[in-house]
Amino acid sequence: MKQQQGSLRDVMPETAGIVDWLRTALGKERADRIVINGKAGRGGFYMAEIGPDGVFREFGSTKSGRRLSVVDGKMVWSDEKGGRRGA
């Protein structure tokens, strides 16, 4: 049987807090549109977080395609050419 994962709010609480802040600052409809565009791969909203369970997770996308990863215990950006730079 497949193990059920927690909700995004449970596994990425810092990200959830930022989404809540965006909803307060921009209004729910506008903030949700930004988040949904990132989730759909259109960029504009990207978050990476090491959750309370110690697992690194990503949500959304950047317009450039850059992403974070964990290397030697540090979060680092991958540039457009695939190289890595410190965060």
C-alpha positions, 0 to 999 in steps of 0.5 A: 500500500502506498504511504500517504504523504502529508499536505504541502502545508505540513511538509513545507510550512515555511512555503505555506507561510509565504503563500499565506502572506502573499494572499494577505498582501495581494489578495487570494485570487491574485496570489493563487494565480501566481502560485498556480502558474509556478506549479504549472511550469510557467515560472513566477513562483518557486520555493525550495525547503527542507521540511520538518522531516528533513526532506528537501522538496521543491514547489513551482518553477522559475522562468529561467528554469533554475532550481535549488538542490542540496550539495554537501548540506547546503542549498545551491542554485543550478544556473542555466548551463547546469553549473552550480553556485552557492546560495 
